[in-house]
Each structure stands twice: as structure tokens, then as C-alpha cells.
Amino acid sequence: MEKNDTWQIKFIELYPQATIKVFSKTGQLVFETKGYSSDWDGKYQGKNLPSGSYMYIIDLNDGSDVQRGFVDIIR
């Protein structure tokens, strides 16, 4: 099993206008970045989020389809 301290999206730097949003299971926005200036560390307002699945939305803002899926936090 691989351990990651941050969620890194490969090749996202090729899309400088990309928007990434991560939501809790209740629909609360817990992470958002435009231009992907930083990796997500599984925190919200400086505090660790609980283990679980979080929905992400990636919009490359290049006319392609918006990507949706889930990222899991395992502590």
C-alpha cells in the first residue's frame, strides 16, 4: 500500500486554468484551487479531516468534460 501525505494530480500543471474542488459527503466544500497552486493535504481550515471518501471535481477549463470521482482519506 502506498502512503501519500498529499493528493497529487499528475500532469495537472499542463492546465494552468484548471479548477479542482473537493467536497465532504455532506456537500461542504473542503478544498478549492484554481491553477492548482498546491497539493491537497487532507485538511480543512488547518485541521485534519476524518477518514472517508471525498468527492472531487476537476475542470480543466479547456472545453473537455469535467471529471468527477472520489479520493479517500485513510488515517
mmCIF file as gemmi writes it, N, C-alpha and C atoms, coordinates in Angstrom:
data_model
loop_
_atom_site.group_PDB
_atom_site.id
_atom_site.type_symbol
_atom_site.label_atom_id
_atom_site.label_alt_id
_atom_site.label_comp_id
_atom_site.label_asym_id
_atom_site.label_entity_id
_atom_site.label_seq_id
_atom_site.pdbx_PDB_ins_code
_atom_site.Cartn_x
_atom_site.Cartn_y
_atom_site.Cartn_z
_atom_site.occupancy
_atom_site.B_iso_or_equiv
_atom_site.pdbx_formal_charge
_atom_site.auth_seq_id
_atom_site.auth_asym_id
_atom_site.pdbx_PDB_model_num
ATOM 1 N N . MET Axp A 1 ? 0.845 -1.174 0 1 0 ? 1 A 1
ATOM 2 C CA . MET Axp A 1 ? 0 0 0 1 0 ? 1 A 1
ATOM 3 C C . MET Axp A 1 ? 0.889 1.235 0 1 0 ? 1 A 1
ATOM 4 N N . GLU Axp A 2 ? 0.532 2.188 -0.807 1 0 ? 2 A 1
ATOM 5 C CA . GLU Axp A 2 ? 1.296 3.416 -0.927 1 0 ? 2 A 1
ATOM 6 C C . GLU Axp A 2 ? 0.749 4.476 0.025 1 0 ? 2 A 1
ATOM 7 N N . LYS Axp A 3 ? 1.639 5.197 0.661 1 0 ? 3 A 1
ATOM 8 C CA . LYS Axp A 3 ? 1.225 6.259 1.575 1 0 ? 3 A 1
ATOM 9 C C . LYS Axp A 3 ? 1.529 7.609 0.936 1 0 ? 3 A 1
ATOM 10 N N . ASN Axp A 4 ? 0.539 8.471 0.938 1 0 ? 4 A 1
ATOM 11 C CA . ASN Axp A 4 ? 0.705 9.821 0.423 1 0 ? 4 A 1
ATOM 12 C C . ASN Axp A 4 ? 0.306 10.813 1.504 1 0 ? 4 A 1
ATOM 13 N N . ASP Axp A 5 ? 1.08 11.853 1.631 1 0 ? 5 A 1
ATOM 14 C CA . ASP Axp A 5 ? 0.729 12.915 2.579 1 0 ? 5 A 1
ATOM 15 C C . ASP Axp A 5 ? -0.102 13.993 1.906 1 0 ? 5 A 1
ATOM 16 N N . THR Axp A 6 ? -0.084 13.996 0.581 1 0 ? 6 A 1
ATOM 17 C CA . THR Axp A 6 ? -0.877 14.952 -0.183 1 0 ? 6 A 1
ATOM 18 C C . THR Axp A 6 ? -1.471 14.25 -1.394 1 0 ? 6 A 1
ATOM 19 N N . TRP Axp A 7 ? -2.522 14.837 -1.929 1 0 ? 7 A 1
ATOM 20 C CA . TRP Axp A 7 ? -3.135 14.327 -3.161 1 0 ? 7 A 1
ATOM 21 C C . TRP Axp A 7 ? -2.499 15.075 -4.32 1 0 ? 7 A 1
ATOM 22 N N . GLN Axp A 8 ? -1.729 14.348 -5.103 1 0 ? 8 A 1
ATOM 23 C CA . GLN Axp A 8 ? -1.041 14.933 -6.236 1 0 ? 8 A 1
ATOM 24 C C . GLN Axp A 8 ? -1.698 14.442 -7.514 1 0 ? 8 A 1
ATOM 25 N N . ILE Axp A 9 ? -2.035 15.369 -8.392 1 0 ? 9 A 1
ATOM 26 C CA . ILE Axp A 9 ? -2.682 15.033 -9.644 1 0 ? 9 A 1
ATOM 27 C C . ILE Axp A 9 ? -1.638 15.146 -10.754 1 0 ? 9 A 1
ATOM 28 N N . LYS Axp A 10 ? -1.29 14.02 -11.342 1 0 ? 10 A 1
ATOM 29 C CA . LYS Axp A 10 ? -0.253 14.002 -12.372 1 0 ? 10 A 1
ATOM 30 C C . LYS Axp A 10 ? -0.673 14.825 -13.577 1 0 ? 10 A 1
ATOM 31 N N . PHE Axp A 11 ? 0.278 15.588 -14.071 1 0 ? 11 A 1
ATOM 32 C CA . PHE Axp A 11 ? 0.161 16.388 -15.296 1 0 ? 11 A 1
ATOM 33 C C . PHE Axp A 11 ? -0.816 17.556 -15.197 1 0 ? 11 A 1
ATOM 34 N N . ILE Axp A 12 ? -1.352 17.84 -14.025 1 0 ? 12 A 1
ATOM 35 C CA . ILE Axp A 12 ? -2.294 18.952 -13.887 1 0 ? 12 A 1
ATOM 36 C C . ILE Axp A 12 ? -1.616 20.286 -14.19 1 0 ? 12 A 1
ATOM 37 N N . GLU Axp A 13 ? -0.316 20.349 -14.023 1 0 ? 13 A 1
ATOM 38 C CA . GLU Axp A 13 ? 0.403 21.59 -14.303 1 0 ? 13 A 1
ATOM 39 C C . GLU Axp A 13 ? 0.328 21.98 -15.783 1 0 ? 13 A 1
ATOM 40 N N . LEU Axp A 14 ? -0.064 21.038 -16.637 1 0 ? 14 A 1
ATOM 41 C CA . LEU Axp A 14 ? -0.232 21.328 -18.06 1 0 ? 14 A 1
ATOM 42 C C . LEU Axp A 14 ? -1.499 22.139 -18.335 1 0 ? 14 A 1
ATOM 43 N N . TYR Axp A 15 ? -2.333 22.294 -17.322 1 0 ? 15 A 1
ATOM 44 C CA . TYR Axp A 15 ? -3.612 23.001 -17.442 1 0 ? 15 A 1
ATOM 45 C C . TYR Axp A 15 ? -3.656 24.132 -16.417 1 0 ? 15 A 1
ATOM 46 N N . PRO Axp A 16 ? -3.01 25.251 -16.701 1 0 ? 16 A 1
ATOM 47 C CA . PRO Axp A 16 ? -2.905 26.328 -15.712 1 0 ? 16 A 1
ATOM 48 C C . PRO Axp A 16 ? -4.239 26.971 -15.325 1 0 ? 16 A 1
ATOM 49 N N . GLN Axp A 17 ? -5.288 26.759 -16.104 1 0 ? 17 A 1
ATOM 50 C CA . GLN Axp A 17 ? -6.599 27.317 -15.777 1 0 ? 17 A 1
ATOM 51 C C . GLN Axp A 17 ? -7.499 26.323 -15.037 1 0 ? 17 A 1
ATOM 52 N N . ALA Axp A 18 ? -6.966 25.159 -14.717 1 0 ? 18 A 1
ATOM 53 C CA . ALA Axp A 18 ? -7.759 24.104 -14.076 1 0 ? 18 A 1
ATOM 54 C C . ALA Axp A 18 ? -8.299 24.542 -12.719 1 0 ? 18 A 1
ATOM 55 N N . THR Axp A 19 ? -9.491 24.063 -12.417 1 0 ? 19 A 1
ATOM 56 C CA . THR Axp A 19 ? -10.11 24.282 -11.112 1 0 ? 19 A 1
ATOM 57 C C . THR Axp A 19 ? -10.358 22.917 -10.48 1 0 ? 19 A 1
ATOM 58 N N . ILE Axp A 20 ? -9.925 22.744 -9.247 1 0 ? 20 A 1
ATOM 59 C CA . ILE Axp A 20 ? -10.128 21.495 -8.512 1 0 ? 20 A 1
ATOM 60 C C . ILE Axp A 20 ? -10.911 21.827 -7.25 1 0 ? 20 A 1
ATOM 61 N N . LYS Axp A 21 ? -11.993 21.075 -7.035 1 0 ? 21 A 1
ATOM 62 C CA . LYS Axp A 21 ? -12.807 21.233 -5.832 1 0 ? 21 A 1
ATOM 63 C C . LYS Axp A 21 ? -12.97 19.87 -5.185 1 0 ? 21 A 1
ATOM 64 N N . VAL Axp A 22 ? -12.951 19.846 -3.853 1 0 ? 22 A 1
ATOM 65 C CA . VAL Axp A 22 ? -13.172 18.621 -3.085 1 0 ? 22 A 1
ATOM 66 C C . VAL Axp A 22 ? -14.277 18.904 -2.078 1 0 ? 22 A 1
ATOM 67 N N . PHE Axp A 23 ? -15.229 17.961 -1.998 1 0 ? 23 A 1
ATOM 68 C CA . PHE Axp A 23 ? -16.398 18.115 -1.135 1 0 ? 23 A 1
ATOM 69 C C . PHE Axp A 23 ? -16.5 16.96 -0.141 1 0 ? 23 A 1
ATOM 70 N N . SER Axp A 24 ? -16.998 17.264 1.045 1 0 ? 24 A 1
ATOM 71 C CA . SER Axp A 24 ? -17.285 16.221 2.037 1 0 ? 24 A 1
ATOM 72 C C . SER Axp A 24 ? -18.541 15.471 1.617 1 0 ? 24 A 1
ATOM 73 N N . LYS Axp A 25 ? -18.867 14.4 2.339 1 0 ? 25 A 1
ATOM 74 C CA . LYS Axp A 25 ? -20.063 13.623 1.992 1 0 ? 25 A 1
ATOM 75 C C . LYS Axp A 25 ? -21.347 14.404 2.227 1 0 ? 25 A 1
ATOM 76 N N . THR Axp A 26 ? -21.269 15.476 3.001 1 0 ? 26 A 1
ATOM 77 C CA . THR Axp A 26 ? -22.449 16.33 3.212 1 0 ? 26 A 1
ATOM 78 C C . THR Axp A 26 ? -22.527 17.466 2.194 1 0 ? 26 A 1
ATOM 79 N N . GLY Axp A 27 ? -21.552 17.518 1.287 1 0 ? 27 A 1
ATOM 80 C CA . GLY Axp A 27 ? -21.553 18.53 0.239 1 0 ? 27 A 1
ATOM 81 C C . GLY Axp A 27 ? -20.796 19.797 0.564 1 0 ? 27 A 1
ATOM 82 N N . GLN Axp A 28 ? -20.123 19.827 1.71 1 0 ? 28 A 1
ATOM 83 C CA . GLN Axp A 28 ? -19.354 21.001 2.102 1 0 ? 28 A 1
ATOM 84 C C . GLN Axp A 28 ? -18.062 21.066 1.286 1 0 ? 28 A 1
ATOM 85 N N . LEU Axp A 29 ? -17.764 22.213 0.718 1 0 ? 29 A 1
ATOM 86 C CA . LEU Axp A 29 ? -16.514 22.427 0.001 1 0 ? 29 A 1
ATOM 87 C C . LEU Axp A 29 ? -15.373 22.473 1.019 1 0 ? 29 A 1
ATOM 88 N N . VAL Axp A 30 ? -14.425 21.534 0.908 1 0 ? 30 A 1
ATOM 89 C CA . VAL Axp A 30 ? -13.331 21.466 1.873 1 0 ? 30 A 1
ATOM 90 C C . VAL Axp A 30 ? -11.985 21.831 1.255 1 0 ? 30 A 1
ATOM 91 N N . PHE Axp A 31 ? -11.943 21.927 -0.079 1 0 ? 31 A 1
ATOM 92 C CA . PHE Axp A 31 ? -10.711 22.323 -0.768 1 0 ? 31 A 1
ATOM 93 C C . PHE Axp A 31 ? -11.074 22.874 -2.126 1 0 ? 31 A 1
ATOM 94 N N . GLU Axp A 32 ? -10.422 23.96 -2.503 1 0 ? 32 A 1
ATOM 95 C CA . GLU Axp A 32 ? -10.609 24.515 -3.841 1 0 ? 32 A 1
ATOM 96 C C . GLU Axp A 32 ? -9.326 25.205 -4.253 1 0 ? 32 A 1
ATOM 97 N N . THR Axp A 33 ? -8.933 25.01 -5.487 1 0 ? 33 A 1
ATOM 98 C CA . THR Axp A 33 ? -7.778 25.712 -6.019 1 0 ? 33 A 1
ATOM 99 C C . THR Axp A 33 ? -8.009 25.996 -7.488 1 0 ? 33 A 1
ATOM 100 N N . LYS Axp A 34 ? -7.501 27.102 -7.918 1 0 ? 34 A 1
ATOM 101 C CA . LYS Axp A 34 ? -7.529 27.478 -9.331 1 0 ? 34 A 1
ATOM 102 C C . LYS Axp A 34 ? -6.091 27.572 -9.792 1 0 ? 34 A 1
ATOM 103 N N . GLY Axp A 35 ? -5.802 26.895 -10.881 1 0 ? 35 A 1
ATOM 104 C CA . GLY Axp A 35 ? -4.431 26.87 -11.349 1 0 ? 35 A 1
ATOM 105 C C . GLY Axp A 35 ? -3.576 25.85 -10.622 1 0 ? 35 A 1
ATOM 106 N N . TYR Axp A 36 ? -4.194 25.114 -9.711 1 0 ? 36 A 1
ATOM 107 C CA . TYR Axp A 36 ? -3.54 24.069 -8.937 1 0 ? 36 A 1
ATOM 108 C C . TYR Axp A 36 ? -2.197 24.53 -8.372 1 0 ? 36 A 1
ATOM 109 N N . SER Axp A 37 ? -2.276 25.491 -7.488 1 0 ? 37 A 1
ATOM 110 C CA . SER Axp A 37 ? -1.076 26.054 -6.887 1 0 ? 37 A 1
ATOM 111 C C . SER Axp A 37 ? -0.495 25.197 -5.764 1 0 ? 37 A 1
ATOM 112 N N . SER Axp A 38 ? -1.292 24.264 -5.251 1 0 ? 38 A 1
ATOM 113 C CA . SER Axp A 38 ? -0.787 23.407 -4.173 1 0 ? 38 A 1
ATOM 114 C C . SER Axp A 38 ? -1.536 22.08 -4.138 1 0 ? 38 A 1
ATOM 115 N N . ASP Axp A 39 ? -0.856 21.049 -3.643 1 0 ? 39 A 1
ATOM 116 C CA . ASP Axp A 39 ? -1.48 19.743 -3.461 1 0 ? 39 A 1
ATOM 117 C C . ASP Axp A 39 ? -2.395 19.807 -2.236 1 0 ? 39 A 1
ATOM 118 N N . TRP Axp A 40 ? -3.421 18.971 -2.225 1 0 ? 40 A 1
ATOM 119 C CA . TRP Axp A 40 ? -4.328 18.919 -1.08 1 0 ? 40 A 1
ATOM 120 C C . TRP Axp A 40 ? -3.754 17.979 -0.035 1 0 ? 40 A 1
ATOM 121 N N . ASP Axp A 41 ? -3.733 18.427 1.2 1 0 ? 41 A 1
ATOM 122 C CA . ASP Axp A 41 ? -3.141 17.647 2.29 1 0 ? 41 A 1
ATOM 123 C C . ASP Axp A 41 ? -4.175 16.981 3.197 1 0 ? 41 A 1
ATOM 124 N N . GLY Axp A 42 ? -5.434 16.961 2.771 1 0 ? 42 A 1
ATOM 125 C CA . GLY Axp A 42 ? -6.471 16.306 3.568 1 0 ? 42 A 1
ATOM 126 C C . GLY Axp A 42 ? -6.92 17.114 4.764 1 0 ? 42 A 1
ATOM 127 N N . LYS Axp A 43 ? -6.641 18.41 4.718 1 0 ? 43 A 1
ATOM 128 C CA . LYS Axp A 43 ? -7.036 19.285 5.824 1 0 ? 43 A 1
ATOM 129 C C . LYS Axp A 43 ? -8.072 20.293 5.344 1 0 ? 43 A 1
ATOM 130 N N . TYR Axp A 44 ? -8.84 20.791 6.301 1 0 ? 44 A 1
ATOM 131 C CA . TYR Axp A 44 ? -9.785 21.874 6.066 1 0 ? 44 A 1
ATOM 132 C C . TYR Axp A 44 ? -9.609 22.877 7.182 1 0 ? 44 A 1
ATOM 133 N N . GLN Axp A 45 ? -9.336 24.109 6.818 1 0 ? 45 A 1
ATOM 134 C CA . GLN Axp A 45 ? -9.083 25.181 7.776 1 0 ? 45 A 1
ATOM 135 C C . GLN Axp A 45 ? -7.988 24.782 8.773 1 0 ? 45 A 1
ATOM 136 N N . GLY Axp A 46 ? -6.955 24.122 8.237 1 0 ? 46 A 1
ATOM 137 C CA . GLY Axp A 46 ? -5.792 23.753 9.034 1 0 ? 46 A 1
ATOM 138 C C . GLY Axp A 46 ? -5.934 22.522 9.904 1 0 ? 46 A 1
ATOM 139 N N . LYS Axp A 47 ? -7.097 21.877 9.866 1 0 ? 47 A 1
ATOM 140 C CA . LYS Axp A 47 ? -7.325 20.693 10.705 1 0 ? 47 A 1
ATOM 141 C C . LYS Axp A 47 ? -7.528 19.46 9.837 1 0 ? 47 A 1
ATOM 142 N N . ASN Axp A 48 ? -7.007 18.321 10.315 1 0 ? 48 A 1
ATOM 143 C CA . ASN Axp A 48 ? -7.171 17.073 9.592 1 0 ? 48 A 1
ATOM 144 C C . ASN Axp A 48 ? -8.644 16.715 9.453 1 0 ? 48 A 1
ATOM 145 N N . LEU Axp A 49 ? -9.042 16.366 8.246 1 0 ? 49 A 1
ATOM 146 C CA . LEU Axp A 49 ? -10.391 15.85 8.026 1 0 ? 49 A 1
ATOM 147 C C . LEU Axp A 49 ? -10.442 14.388 8.434 1 0 ? 49 A 1
ATOM 148 N N . PRO Axp A 50 ? -11.596 13.88 8.811 1 0 ? 50 A 1
ATOM 149 C CA . PRO Axp A 50 ? -11.692 12.478 9.204 1 0 ? 50 A 1
ATOM 150 C C . PRO Axp A 50 ? -11.527 11.546 8.005 1 0 ? 50 A 1
ATOM 151 N N . SER Axp A 51 ? -11.184 10.318 8.297 1 0 ? 51 A 1
ATOM 152 C CA . SER Axp A 51 ? -11.094 9.297 7.255 1 0 ? 51 A 1
ATOM 153 C C . SER Axp A 51 ? -12.425 9.195 6.535 1 0 ? 51 A 1
ATOM 154 N N . GLY Axp A 52 ? -12.351 8.911 5.248 1 0 ? 52 A 1
ATOM 155 C CA . GLY Axp A 52 ? -13.565 8.751 4.465 1 0 ? 52 A 1
ATOM 156 C C . GLY Axp A 52 ? -13.337 9.104 3.014 1 0 ? 52 A 1
ATOM 157 N N . SER Axp A 53 ? -14.406 9.03 2.241 1 0 ? 53 A 1
ATOM 158 C CA . SER Axp A 53 ? -14.362 9.366 0.82 1 0 ? 53 A 1
ATOM 159 C C . SER Axp A 53 ? -14.837 10.796 0.614 1 0 ? 53 A 1
ATOM 160 N N . TYR Axp A 54 ? -14.15 11.49 -0.24 1 0 ? 54 A 1
ATOM 161 C CA . TYR Axp A 54 ? -14.465 12.869 -0.569 1 0 ? 54 A 1
ATOM 162 C C . TYR Axp A 54 ? -14.608 12.972 -2.086 1 0 ? 54 A 1
ATOM 163 N N . MET Axp A 55 ? -15.647 13.664 -2.529 1 0 ? 55 A 1
ATOM 164 C CA . MET Axp A 55 ? -15.889 13.802 -3.955 1 0 ? 55 A 1
ATOM 165 C C . MET Axp A 55 ? -15.058 14.942 -4.517 1 0 ? 55 A 1
ATOM 166 N N . TYR Axp A 56 ? -14.452 14.707 -5.685 1 0 ? 56 A 1
ATOM 167 C CA . TYR Axp A 56 ? -13.714 15.779 -6.337 1 0 ? 56 A 1
ATOM 168 C C . TYR Axp A 56 ? -14.337 16.101 -7.687 1 0 ? 56 A 1
ATOM 169 N N . ILE Axp A 57 ? -14.112 17.33 -8.099 1 0 ? 57 A 1
ATOM 170 C CA . ILE Axp A 57 ? -14.493 17.804 -9.423 1 0 ? 57 A 1
ATOM 171 C C . ILE Axp A 57 ? -13.272 18.508 -9.994 1 0 ? 57 A 1
ATOM 172 N N . ILE Axp A 58 ? -12.846 18.069 -11.166 1 0 ? 58 A 1
ATOM 173 C CA . ILE Axp A 58 ? -11.726 18.695 -11.85 1 0 ? 58 A 1
ATOM 174 C C . ILE Axp A 58 ? -12.238 19.25 -13.171 1 0 ? 58 A 1
ATOM 175 N N . ASP Axp A 59 ? -12.112 20.554 -13.328 1 0 ? 59 A 1
ATOM 176 C CA . ASP Axp A 59 ? -12.487 21.218 -14.573 1 0 ? 59 A 1
ATOM 177 C C . ASP Axp A 59 ? -11.212 21.82 -15.154 1 0 ? 59 A 1
ATOM 178 N N . LEU Axp A 60 ? -10.765 21.274 -16.275 1 0 ? 60 A 1
ATOM 179 C CA . LEU Axp A 60 ? -9.54 21.759 -16.896 1 0 ? 60 A 1
ATOM 180 C C . LEU Axp A 60 ? -9.736 23.108 -17.579 1 0 ? 60 A 1
ATOM 181 N N . ASN Axp A 61 ? -10.999 23.511 -17.741 1 0 ? 61 A 1
ATOM 182 C CA . ASN Axp A 61 ? -11.33 24.777 -18.388 1 0 ? 61 A 1
ATOM 183 C C . ASN Axp A 61 ? -10.713 24.889 -19.772 1 0 ? 61 A 1
ATOM 184 N N . ASP Axp A 62 ? -10.73 23.762 -20.484 1 0 ? 62 A 1
ATOM 185 C CA . ASP Axp A 62 ? -10.209 23.739 -21.852 1 0 ? 62 A 1
ATOM 186 C C . ASP Axp A 62 ? -11.249 23.215 -22.847 1 0 ? 62 A 1
ATOM 187 N N . GLY Axp A 63 ? -12.49 23.13 -22.4 1 0 ? 63 A 1
ATOM 188 C CA . GLY Axp A 63 ? -13.548 22.623 -23.267 1 0 ? 63 A 1
ATOM 189 C C . GLY Axp A 63 ? -13.786 21.13 -23.137 1 0 ? 63 A 1
ATOM 190 N N . SER Axp A 64 ? -12.944 20.43 -22.403 1 0 ? 64 A 1
ATOM 191 C CA . SER Axp A 64 ? -13.124 18.986 -22.204 1 0 ? 64 A 1
ATOM 192 C C . SER Axp A 64 ? -14.154 18.742 -21.098 1 0 ? 64 A 1
ATOM 193 N N . ASP Axp A 65 ? -14.614 17.501 -20.995 1 0 ? 65 A 1
ATOM 194 C CA . ASP Axp A 65 ? -15.59 17.142 -19.968 1 0 ? 65 A 1
ATOM 195 C C . ASP Axp A 65 ? -15.008 17.322 -18.571 1 0 ? 65 A 1
ATOM 196 N N . VAL Axp A 66 ? -15.854 17.759 -17.665 1 0 ? 66 A 1
ATOM 197 C CA . VAL Axp A 66 ? -15.479 17.865 -16.255 1 0 ? 66 A 1
ATOM 198 C C . VAL Axp A 66 ? -15.33 16.45 -15.699 1 0 ? 66 A 1
ATOM 199 N N . GLN Axp A 67 ? -14.291 16.238 -14.909 1 0 ? 67 A 1
ATOM 200 C CA . GLN Axp A 67 ? -14.028 14.929 -14.313 1 0 ? 67 A 1
ATOM 201 C C . GLN Axp A 67 ? -14.511 14.911 -12.87 1 0 ? 67 A 1
ATOM 202 N N . ARG Axp A 68 ? -15.204 13.84 -12.502 1 0 ? 68 A 1
ATOM 203 C CA . ARG Axp A 68 ? -15.699 13.666 -11.126 1 0 ? 68 A 1
ATOM 204 C C . ARG Axp A 68 ? -15.263 12.294 -10.615 1 0 ? 68 A 1
ATOM 205 N N . GLY Axp A 69 ? -15.035 12.225 -9.328 1 0 ? 69 A 1
ATOM 206 C CA . GLY Axp A 69 ? -14.659 10.953 -8.731 1 0 ? 69 A 1
ATOM 207 C C . GLY Axp A 69 ? -14.512 11.11 -7.232 1 0 ? 69 A 1
ATOM 208 N N . PHE Axp A 70 ? -13.821 10.16 -6.641 1 0 ? 70 A 1
ATOM 209 C CA . PHE Axp A 70 ? -13.643 10.16 -5.186 1 0 ? 70 A 1
ATOM 210 C C . PHE Axp A 70 ? -12.189 9.966 -4.83 1 0 ? 70 A 1
ATOM 211 N N . VAL Axp A 71 ? -11.787 10.636 -3.782 1 0 ? 71 A 1
ATOM 212 C CA . VAL Axp A 71 ? -10.474 10.467 -3.19 1 0 ? 71 A 1
ATOM 213 C C . VAL Axp A 71 ? -10.7 10.084 -1.737 1 0 ? 71 A 1
ATOM 214 N N . ASP Axp A 72 ? -9.942 9.101 -1.254 1 0 ? 72 A 1
ATOM 215 C CA . ASP Axp A 72 ? -10.126 8.592 0.104 1 0 ? 72 A 1
ATOM 216 C C . ASP Axp A 72 ? -9.035 9.094 1.035 1 0 ? 72 A 1
ATOM 217 N N . ILE Axp A 73 ? -9.442 9.47 2.228 1 0 ? 73 A 1
ATOM 218 C CA . ILE Axp A 73 ? -8.51 9.768 3.3 1 0 ? 73 A 1
ATOM 219 C C . ILE Axp A 73 ? -8.518 8.565 4.234 1 0 ? 73 A 1
ATOM 220 N N . ILE Axp A 74 ? -7.324 8.033 4.473 1 0 ? 74 A 1
ATOM 221 C CA . ILE Axp A 74 ? -7.163 6.898 5.396 1 0 ? 74 A 1
ATOM 222 C C . ILE Axp A 74 ? -6.141 7.341 6.434 1 0 ? 74 A 1
ATOM 223 N N . ARG Axp A 75 ? -6.562 7.364 7.657 1 0 ? 75 A 1
ATOM 224 C CA . ARG Axp A 75 ? -5.653 7.817 8.735 1 0 ? 75 A 1
ATOM 225 C C . ARG Axp A 75 ? -5.305 6.656 9.643 1 0 ? 75 A 1
